[in-house]
Amino acid sequence: MERDYHDREWGVPVVDERALFELVTLEGAQAGLAWRTILAKRDGYREAFAGFDPARVARFDARRIERLVGNPAIVRHRGKIESVVSNARALLTLHRAGSTLAALAWSVVEGRPRAPRYRSPDEVPARTPDSDALARRLAAHGFRYVGSTTCQALMQAAGLTNDHLVGCHRHDAVLRLGRAVRL
């Protein structure tokens, strides 16, 4: 499961709004947990949160949230669940203002993925000035569970930074994909 995610998804540039909303949700849910746990629950998240349709999730009420708190297919942390609903509302507000989550996220890296050349896992930072900036921008727009470390993980997952190690078989392929990003 983790190998497949690494080899097919991690670091591939994402500009699709729904896919980015899913990543914001999953990275926020992962805080304090193993990524393996979140990957195992990803289908549960997709079902519980209406395929990450922000318009539908934004309409979730207290009763729906209460049911989700009891749903073993997702992480049953009330704050994290409530953040998904409030993040959907923040995303819709962003859209009404004429912007997108993709534009906001990718603006941090000026529309082009960062391409550090890490050789060892010890070199890969848990947070960067870019992830600090993204965390501030998301929070300013009302997003929750988007601290700098979570944003760094989001940036790695969504291809805003190619943190595959130089010796990794995915490094060069992801680098090429990053060069093709068009916003």
Disulfide bonds with the S-S distance in Angstrom:
none
